[in-house]
Amino acid sequence: MALFRNNAVNRLYVHGALHGFAEAGGGAFIFVFLLKSGLSAPLVLCVLAAITCCRFALRPLVLPLAGWIGLKRTLILGILVEAVSYVLLPQVFSMGRLAIAYLVLGSVGSLIYWTSMHAYTATLGDAEHRGEQTSFREAITAMVGVLAPLTGSLALLLLGPQWAFLGAGLIEAAGALPFIGAPEVAIDLSKRNSWEAARTAFGLFLAEGVSAGFSQFTWQLALFVSLGESFGAYGAAMAAAGLVGAAVALVLGRQIDLGRGERAAKIGCGLWMANVVARSFGFGSPVTAVAANILGATVTPIVVPVMMARVYNLAKLSASPLRFHIAGEAGWDIGTALSCLATAGLIAMGLPFSVPLMLGLLGTAGLYVQLRASYREAATAA
């Protein structure tokens, strides 16, 4: 079976389950925890913008690090740094001097992890089965996203933030175990890509970052506010969304591999645009907010495989997949930082969450236009 034929990809599936559990049970609560701790919504968004700006500034350092210790070890290091940042988070407000340490660790961990994870996946995955493999990874993430938010919310309510985020950190650290015995990927620092090689990925990540800042991270805060800032209600809403996401995660993966990526992009981005509108109008009411959140669960399992299947295959064709992702993912940092800062400014001016949420249409439309052009280019070349 194509899904399980590649042993390296099988290890990525196991890691994806553990990382997804930590993300849904801990990562999904980070920014609402900061809001609950007393930071204003604009300030929380500025914290996120600061993290992405640090990622952008430090991104070039991943290349010499991976050249020195190898891509797999770089990925494991990123996992462990992310785990430590979870543990540090609850201490930020009891010891204010740790706030800068948290920002740096959060930036470095996220930067090292995602850049090396994407490059590792692009290198060891199978181009002809990329859609199925990427969709199955998202299905796993969606499935653990059913139980993890309930576990995270209960831990916050019953045990407190120290134990809740410690648990998330330990699960994140366990995500390094599947890579013991996995193949290493050596990095040849002499190989360079032209800007043309990574331009498509940069544009796709930029558009996704704009939409993520306006309609994803902002939505976490808006949903939390709509649910009365209740960790329990927030966790239940995220769990319900995870159940729906798991049901639709494998819908379009095979279609991408059969050369129907443009059609998959149309469906995925169309759903994302509908969700952006639903979130904008759903803010403020618990019922409509939960309904919009469930609709949003159909988006990620479709859009991410459509986008990343194309990006991974382009990266694998490049001279250096790691350099490819360092350049491409810089677009996500820029798009997310700018949209988060814009949202912070709009909310500080007294505008409701619904205004920046609707601006997410800009990023989603840009993503669709670029995906359509890229898949047409691939079809023409084939």
N, C-alpha and C positions, 0 to 999 in steps of 0.2 A: 504494500500500500504506500503510495507516494508520500503520505503524511508522515510515516514513521520509518522510511527507508534510510534517512540520513541520521546517523547517530549523533552528530554534533547538533543538529536541529532538535533532536529529541531532548537533549540536555537543555536547550534553550526553552523548550516547552515547560520542563520541570521548574527551571528558574523563573519563567514567566508566572507560574502559579504562585510561587512564594513572593516574588516581587509585587504581583498584583494584589495579593492579600495584604501586604504591608501598605501599599498605596491606598487601597480602598478602606482599610481599617485604621490607618494612621495618617497617611498623606492627605486624604480627602478632608481631614479634620484640622489640618494645620492652620489654614487662614481663618476658619470660623472660630478656632480656639483663640487666635490672636484678637479677633473681634470681641469675643466673649470676655477676654482678659482686660478689656478696656480701651484698646486702640480703636480709633475711628475707622470707618470704611475707607476713606481716602488714604489714611496712613497705612493701612494694611496693603492697599494696592501699591503704595510707594515702596513698601518693603519688598513686594514681589518684583517691582521694577528694578530695585537696587540689586536683587539677586540675579536677575537676567543681565543687567549691565555688567556685573562682576563676571558672569559667565562669558560674555562677549570679550571682555578685556583679557581674561585668562585663557581663552580657548586655544591660542597658538601653543601653549605649554604642553598640551596633550601629545603633540607630535614627538618632541624629543623624549618624553616620558615613555611612550610606547616603543620608540626606537631602542630605548635602553633596556626595558624589562619585557617587551613583547606585548601584543595586544590583549591576550587573555589575562595576563597578570594586571594589566592596566584596568581591565574591566572589573576584576575582583577587587582591586583597590577602590574603584569608584563605588562598588556595592558597600564596602566596609565604611567608607567615609559617609555615605548616605545614612547608614545605620547609626553612626555616632551622632549625626545631626538630629535624628529623631530623639535620642536620649537627652541631648542638650536643650531642646526646645522648651520644656517646662521650666527650666532654670533661668530663662532669659529675663523674666520680670522680677524674680526674687533676687537676682544678682544682675543688675542692669549692665554691668561691664561685659557680660557674656553675650550681649546682643550682637556686637560686632563679630564675635567669634562664631555665632550661629549663622549670620549672614555669609561669612566667608566659607564656613564648612558646607552650608547649604548650596552655595554657588559651586564650589569645587567638586563636591560629591555629584551633584546633578550634571555638571559639565563632563567630568571624567566618565561617569556611568553611561550617559546617553550617547555621547560621541563614540566611545569604544563599543558599546552594544550595537549601534547601528552598523558600524564598520565590520564588526565581527559577524553579524548576521548576514550582511551583504556578501562577505567573502565566502562563508561556508554554506549558505543556503543554495538551493537549486533554482536556477533562472526559469526552467520550464515548469516548476511547481510553486513558483513564488507566491501566487495568489492564494492557493490553498494553504500553504504553510503560514503565511502572514495572517490569514483569516482564522486559522485554528489557534494561533497564539492569542488573537483578540477574543476568541471564544472562551479560552481558558481564563483570561483576565475577567471577562464578563461573568463567568460562572462563580469564581471566587468572590466576585463583587456582590454576590447575593448575601453570603454569610458574613464577610469581613466588616461591612459597615455596622451591622448589628452588634458584632463582637466589640468593635471600636467604641461605639456609643455606650454600651453597657460598661466597658472598662472605664471610660471617662466618668460615668455616673457613680459607679460602685467603688472603684479603686482610686480614682483621681488621675490627673494628667501624668504624674511621674511614672506610675505603673503602666498606664495605657500606652504612652509613647515608648517606654522601655520595651514593652512587648512587641510593638511595631518594629523597633530597632533590631530586636533579636531575630524576628522573622525575616527582616531584610538581610541581616547578616547570613542567615541560613541559606539565602539565595545564592551564595557563593559556592556552596557545596557541590552542586551539579557540575561545576567546571573543573573539579579535581579529576584529572585524567583526560580532560577534553583536549583536543588538538590546539597547539599554540599557533599563532599567526605572526610570523616575523615581519617587521616593518623595515623596508628599504628606504632610508631617508633620501637617497639619491633620486628616487622616482618622483616626478612632479606632474601635476595636471595643469592643463591650460584652464583659463577662466571659463572658456566655453563648456568644458566638461562638467562644471558644477553650477553653471548659471541657472539651469532649469531647477535643480534642487534648491538653490538659494531663493528663487522666486516662489516656489511651492511652500517652503518653510516660512517665508515672509508672510504670505497670505494666511497660512494657518495660524501663525503667531498673532496677527491682527485679530482674527476671529476668536482665537483662544482668550486673548486679553479682554475683549469686549463681551463675549458671550459665554465663556467657560469659567474663567476665574471670577469674573464679576458675578456670574450666576450663582456660584457657591455662596457668596455673601448674600445675594438677593434671596435665594431659597432659604437660607438660615434665618434671615430677618422675617420672611413671610411665614415661617413656622414658629414664630415667637422665640427665636434663639434657643430652641430646645435641642440638645444633643440627641435625645431619644427619637424625636420626630424626624430630625435630619437623617439619622442613621437608617430609620425605617424607609424614608423616601429614597435614599440611595440604594438600599437593598431591593426595593421594588423595581427600580430602574435596572439594576443588575440582572434581575430575573428576565426582564424583557430583552435586554441586550444579549444574554446568553442564547435566547431563542432565535435571534436573527443573525448571529455572528458569522455563520458559514454560508450565508445566502449567495454572495457574489464572488467568493474566492475562485471557484472553478471557472466562472465566466471570464475573469481576468486572464487566466491561463489559456483560455480558448480564443483569446484575441478580441474580447468584447469589453476591454477596459474603458473605452469611451462611454459605452452604455452604462457601465457600473458607476462611472464618475457622475453621469447625469442623475442617476437615481440617488446616489449618496449625497451629492451636493444639494439636490432638490430637497431631500429630507432635512438637511442641515439648515437650509434657508427657512423652511417651514417651522423648524424648531426655534430658530432665532426669533421669528415673529411670535410664536407661542410663548416663549419665555418673556418677551417684552410685555405682552398683554397679560401674562399669567402672574406677574409679580404683584405681591400684596395680599393675595388670597391664598390660604393654605390649600384649598381644593384645586384651584387652577394652577398653582405653582407645582404641586405634586404631579398633576396631569402633564404639564409641560416638561417636567423632569423625566417622566416615563417616556414621553415621545423622544426626548433627547437620547435615551438609551439605544434607540435604533440607529443613531448617527455614527458614533465612534466605531462600532464593529464593521461598518460598511466603508466609511470614508478612509479610515486609517489603512486597511489593506489596499484599497484602490490607490492611495497616494504612495504608501511605502513600498508596494510591490514594484512600482515604476522607479522610485528612487533607488531601491536596492539593486535593481538590474542595471541602472545607469552607473551606480557606484562600482559594481563588479566589472563592468567594461572599462572603467577608468584605470589609469596607471597606478593610482594609489587610492584605494577606497577610504582610508583614514583621512588623507588630505581632502578628498571629496566631501566627506561629512563635516570636517572642520569648517570648510568654506560654506557648505550648504546650510548647516544648522545655525550659522551666524545670522541668517535671515530670520530664524525663529526668535532669537534673542532681541533683534531690533524690533520686529513686529510686536512682540509681547510687551516689551518695555514701553514703547510709544503708546500702545493702546491702553495699558494700565495707567500710565501717567495722564492720558487724556480722560479716562474714566474718573480718576481721582479728582481732576480739576472740575469736571462736570458735576460730580456729586458735591464737592466742596462749595460750588456755586448755588447749591440748593435744588438741583434738578433730580428727579427720581431715577431709580435704577433702570427704568424702562427705556430711557433715552440712550445711554451707552450700550445697553443690550441690543437695541435695534441696529446700532452701528456695526455690529458683527456681520451684517449682510455684506459690508464692503470686502472683508476678508474672504468670506465664503464665495462670493461672486468671482473674485480674483483667482481663487483656488480652482474653481471649475473651468474658467477660461484657459488657464495654463495646463490643467490636466487634459482637457480636450485636445489642445494643440499638441501636447507631448505624445498622447496615445495615437493621434493621427500620424504623427511623424514616425512612430514605431511601426504602425501598420504599413505605411508607405515603404519603409526600409525593408520590411519583411517581404 
